[in-house]
Amino acid sequence: MIVNVQFKVFWQFKKATHFKVTKCKKIINCKNNTIVKQSIRGGSCGYWINKDFIKRKDLNSYLDVIPKKQYCPFSNGTIEI
């Protein structure tokens, strides 16, 4: 049996663009299609992103809005997503 789940993502991490964040505050790793689980380290809640622990309260400083247009080397410049 195969079950497909789709999420609409709005943000991505600045240094690790394959990690996306949804409006329901789920962090998704798009390389291996998994949802990143929240963990506790030293009494702080957060997430492990590329071997770095990021606290939940500091998460907004690491996020960037996904751009509407991206550079594509195979077309005439930018494409709309």
N, CA and C atoms as an extended XYZ file, in Angstrom:
243
Properties=species:S:1:pos:R:3:atomname:S:1:resname:S:1:resid:I:1 pbc="F F F"
N         0.844       -1.162        0.000 N   MET     1
C         0.000        0.000        0.000 CA  MET     1
C         0.901        1.240        0.000 C   MET     1
N         0.550        2.227       -0.799 N   ILE     2
C         1.301        3.475       -0.902 CA  ILE     2
C         0.393        4.624       -0.483 C   ILE     2
N         0.894        5.465        0.409 N   VAL     3
C         0.154        6.626        0.873 CA  VAL     3
C         0.970        7.864        0.548 C   VAL     3
N         0.372        8.812       -0.149 N   ASN     4
C         1.043       10.062       -0.486 CA  ASN     4
C         0.467       11.195        0.351 C   ASN     4
N         1.343       12.012        0.906 N   VAL     5
C         0.945       13.165        1.693 CA  VAL     5
C         1.619       14.382        1.082 C   VAL     5
N         0.849       15.438        0.853 N   GLN     6
C         1.402       16.652        0.260 CA  GLN     6
C         1.325       17.787        1.267 C   GLN     6
N         2.405       18.561        1.357 N   PHE     7
C         2.464       19.733        2.203 CA  PHE     7
C         2.764       20.937        1.327 C   PHE     7
N         2.173       22.072        1.649 N   LYS     8
C         2.498       23.312        0.961 CA  LYS     8
C         3.518       24.053        1.822 C   LYS     8
N         4.712       24.257        1.290 N   VAL     9
C         5.797       24.862        2.060 CA  VAL     9
C         5.922       26.342        1.701 C   VAL     9
N         6.350       27.137        2.689 N   PHE    10
C         6.459       28.574        2.501 CA  PHE    10
C         7.848       29.108        2.828 C   PHE    10
N         8.598       28.409        3.702 N   TRP    11
C         9.917       28.886        4.106 CA  TRP    11
C        10.939       27.794        3.885 C   TRP    11
N        12.209       28.215        3.801 N   GLN    12
C        13.322       27.280        3.716 CA  GLN    12
C        14.466       27.822        4.564 C   GLN    12
N        15.376       26.955        4.954 N   PHE    13
C        16.518       27.380        5.736 CA  PHE    13
C        17.529       28.068        4.822 C   PHE    13
N        18.206       29.084        5.349 N   LYS    14
C        19.143       29.870        4.543 CA  LYS    14
C        20.336       29.047        4.094 C   LYS    14
N        20.911       28.263        4.995 N   LYS    15
C        22.124       27.509        4.658 CA  LYS    15
C        21.827       26.113        4.141 C   LYS    15
N        20.676       25.565        4.457 N   ALA    16
C        20.293       24.223        4.012 CA  ALA    16
C        18.936       24.331        3.329 C   ALA    16
N        18.947       24.624        2.030 N   THR    17
C        17.693       24.909        1.323 CA  THR    17
C        16.841       23.672        1.089 C   THR    17
N        17.370       22.489        1.348 N   HIS    18
C        16.547       21.284        1.176 CA  HIS    18
C        15.655       21.017        2.394 C   HIS    18
N        15.787       21.805        3.448 N   PHE    19
C        14.876       21.739        4.587 CA  PHE    19
C        13.810       22.801        4.404 C   PHE    19
N        12.542       22.399        4.336 N   LYS    20
C        11.419       23.307        4.108 CA  LYS    20
C        10.509       23.306        5.337 C   LYS    20
N         9.788       24.432        5.538 N   VAL    21
C         8.892       24.574        6.686 CA  VAL    21
C         7.497       24.902        6.171 C   VAL    21
N         6.488       24.227        6.717 N   THR    22
C         5.102       24.434        6.316 CA  THR    22
C         4.452       25.453        7.242 C   THR    22
N         3.202       25.832        6.901 N   LYS    23
C         2.460       26.741        7.775 CA  LYS    23
C         2.045       26.065        9.068 C   LYS    23
N         1.915       24.747        9.054 N   CYS    24
C         1.566       24.026       10.276 CA  CYS    24
C         2.809       23.714       11.116 C   CYS    24
N         3.933       24.365       10.796 N   LYS    25
C         5.190       24.324       11.554 CA  LYS    25
C         5.861       22.960       11.559 C   LYS    25
N         5.736       22.234       10.470 N   LYS    26
C         6.473       20.987       10.307 CA  LYS    26
C         7.706       21.276        9.458 C   LYS    26
N         8.829       20.686        9.830 N   ILE    27
C        10.070       20.830        9.062 CA  ILE    27
C        10.263       19.551        8.270 C   ILE    27
N        10.459       19.698        6.955 N   ILE    28
C        10.550       18.552        6.064 CA  ILE    28
C        11.910       18.558        5.383 C   ILE    28
N        12.574       17.405        5.409 N   ASN    29
C        13.824       17.229        4.688 CA  ASN    29
C        13.461       16.713        3.294 C   ASN    29
N        13.674       17.533        2.275 N   CYS    30
C        13.269       17.162        0.914 CA  CYS    30
C        14.255       16.214        0.240 C   CYS    30
N        15.458       16.040        0.770 N   LYS    31
C        16.406       15.104        0.170 CA  LYS    31
C        15.975       13.664        0.396 C   LYS    31
N        15.564       13.341        1.630 N   ASN    32
C        15.121       11.971        1.888 CA  ASN    32
C        13.656       11.898        2.296 C   ASN    32
N        12.895       12.982        2.062 N   ASN    33
C        11.437       13.003        2.233 CA  ASN    33
C        10.983       12.529        3.616 C   ASN    33
N        11.559       13.132        4.651 N   THR    34
C        11.164       12.801        6.012 CA  THR    34
C        10.799       14.073        6.761 C   THR    34
N         9.961       13.901        7.775 N   ILE    35
C         9.611       15.006        8.658 CA  ILE    35
C        10.611       14.996        9.812 C   ILE    35
N        11.231       16.128       10.077 N   VAL    36
C        12.239       16.231       11.132 CA  VAL    36
C        11.527       16.284       12.483 C   VAL    36
N        11.937       15.428       13.392 N   LYS    37
C        11.300       15.370       14.699 CA  LYS    37
C        11.943       16.369       15.649 C   LYS    37
N        11.119       16.915       16.518 N   GLN    38
C        11.597       17.838       17.532 CA  GLN    38
C        12.314       17.041       18.620 C   GLN    38
N        13.436       17.556       19.123 N   SER    39
C        14.172       16.860       20.168 CA  SER    39
C        14.583       17.845       21.263 C   SER    39
N        15.078       17.298       22.353 N   ILE    40
C        15.479       18.102       23.502 CA  ILE    40
C        16.978       17.917       23.721 C   ILE    40
N        17.674       19.034       23.898 N   ARG    41
C        19.113       18.996       24.176 CA  ARG    41
C        19.408       20.028       25.260 C   ARG    41
N        19.853       19.582       26.399 N   GLY    42
C        20.180       20.483       27.494 CA  GLY    42
C        19.000       21.265       28.026 C   GLY    42
N        17.808       20.692       27.957 N   GLY    43
C        16.612       21.369       28.440 CA  GLY    43
C        15.982       22.311       27.435 C   GLY    43
N        16.530       22.398       26.226 N   SER    44
C        15.978       23.270       25.182 CA  SER    44
C        15.338       22.429       24.089 C   SER    44
N        14.153       22.823       23.643 N   CYS    45
C        13.478       22.141       22.549 CA  CYS    45
C        13.997       22.707       21.234 C   CYS    45
N        14.185       21.841       20.251 N   GLY    46
C        14.669       22.303       18.962 CA  GLY    46
C        14.743       21.187       17.945 C   GLY    46
N        15.493       21.438       16.874 N   TYR    47
C        15.604       20.494       15.758 CA  TYR    47
C        17.063       20.337       15.365 C   TYR    47
N        17.424       19.144       14.897 N   TRP    48
C        18.759       18.904       14.363 CA  TRP    48
C        18.724       19.150       12.857 C   TRP    48
N        19.422       20.185       12.395 N   ILE    49
C        19.495       20.532       10.977 CA  ILE    49
C        20.967       20.501       10.576 C   ILE    49
N        21.340       19.566        9.703 N   ASN    50
C        22.726       19.408        9.244 CA  ASN    50
C        23.721       19.347       10.402 C   ASN    50
N        23.481       18.494       11.364 N   LYS    51
C        24.333       18.274       12.536 CA  LYS    51
C        24.445       19.499       13.449 C   LYS    51
N        23.588       20.492       13.290 N   ASP    52
C        23.525       21.658       14.166 CA  ASP    52
C        22.182       21.642       14.876 C   ASP    52
N        22.217       21.904       16.179 N   PHE    53
C        20.973       21.958       16.948 CA  PHE    53
C        20.468       23.397       16.928 C   PHE    53
N        19.238       23.599       16.459 N   ILE    54
C        18.630       24.926       16.388 CA  ILE    54
C        17.439       24.938       17.329 C   ILE    54
N        17.462       25.873       18.293 N   LYS    55
C        16.372       25.984       19.251 CA  LYS    55
C        15.122       26.513       18.563 C   LYS    55
N        13.973       26.135       19.105 N   ARG    56
C        12.703       26.581       18.523 CA  ARG    56
C        12.550       28.086       18.574 C   ARG    56
N        13.002       28.722       19.647 N   LYS    57
C        12.828       30.169       19.760 CA  LYS    57
C        13.779       30.933       18.832 C   LYS    57
N        14.884       30.317       18.369 N   ASP    58
C        15.821       30.962       17.453 CA  ASP    58
C        15.576       30.583       15.998 C   ASP    58
N        14.520       29.853       15.739 N   LEU    59
C        14.285       29.292       14.409 CA  LEU    59
C        14.037       30.358       13.338 C   LEU    59
N        13.356       31.445       13.685 N   ASN    60
C        13.000       32.457       12.685 CA  ASN    60
C        14.215       33.148       12.076 C   ASN    60
N        15.312       33.242       12.806 N   SER    61
C        16.499       33.896       12.259 CA  SER    61
C        17.207       33.025       11.217 C   SER    61
N        16.897       31.740       11.172 N   TYR    62
C        17.507       30.831       10.201 CA  TYR    62
C        16.641       30.632        8.952 C   TYR    62
N        15.425       31.164        8.942 N   LEU    63
C        14.484       30.902        7.852 CA  LEU    63
C        14.446       32.031        6.845 C   LEU    63
N        14.090       31.686        5.614 N   ASP    64
C        13.955       32.618        4.506 CA  ASP    64
C        12.711       32.217        3.717 C   ASP    64
N        11.996       33.189        3.156 N   VAL    65
C        10.825       32.889        2.332 CA  VAL    65
C        11.304       32.273        1.018 C   VAL    65
N        10.600       31.256        0.545 N   ILE    66
C        10.956       30.630       -0.731 CA  ILE    66
C        10.660       31.622       -1.849 C   ILE    66
N        11.643       31.923       -2.707 N   PRO    67
C        11.422       32.924       -3.757 CA  PRO    67
C        10.418       32.441       -4.801 C   PRO    67
N         9.671       33.383       -5.368 N   LYS    68
C         8.690       33.046       -6.404 CA  LYS    68
C         9.379       32.715       -7.726 C   LYS    68
N        10.540       33.344       -7.970 N   LYS    69
C        11.290       33.087       -9.203 CA  LYS    69
C        12.675       32.587       -8.848 C   LYS    69
N        13.155       31.622       -9.613 N   GLN    70
C        14.484       31.081       -9.405 CA  GLN    70
C        15.254       31.117      -10.709 C   GLN    70
N        16.581       31.205      -10.595 N   TYR    71
C        17.441       31.202      -11.768 CA  TYR    71
C        17.504       29.801      -12.357 C   TYR    71
N        17.339       29.718      -13.659 N   CYS    72
C        17.419       28.446      -14.369 CA  CYS    72
C        18.441       28.587      -15.494 C   CYS    72
N        19.528       27.827      -15.487 N   PRO    73
C        20.559       27.988      -16.508 CA  PRO    73
C        20.136       27.500      -17.894 C   PRO    73
N        19.062       26.724      -17.996 N   PHE    74
C        18.642       26.163      -19.262 CA  PHE    74
C        17.605       26.976      -19.987 C   PHE    74
N        17.117       28.055      -19.355 N   SER    75
C        16.129       28.912      -20.018 CA  SER    75
C        16.727       30.300      -20.230 C   SER    75
N        15.905       31.280      -20.503 N   ASN    76
C        16.387       32.632      -20.786 CA  ASN    76
C        16.662       33.450      -19.537 C   ASN    76
N        16.720       32.884      -18.394 N   GLY    77
C        16.975       33.624      -17.172 CA  GLY    77
C        16.262       33.001      -15.990 C   GLY    77
N        15.197       33.636      -15.522 N   THR    78
C        14.481       33.145      -14.351 CA  THR    78
C        13.194       32.449      -14.765 C   THR    78
N        12.750       31.539      -13.924 N   ILE    79
C        11.481       30.868      -14.147 CA  ILE    79
C        10.591       31.114      -12.946 C   ILE    79
N         9.313       31.099      -13.155 N   GLU    80
C         8.359       31.301      -12.064 CA  GLU    80
C         7.943       29.958      -11.515 C   GLU    80
N         7.919       29.859      -10.201 N   ILE    81
C         7.583       28.586       -9.560 CA  ILE    81
C         6.142       28.598       -9.139 C   ILE    81
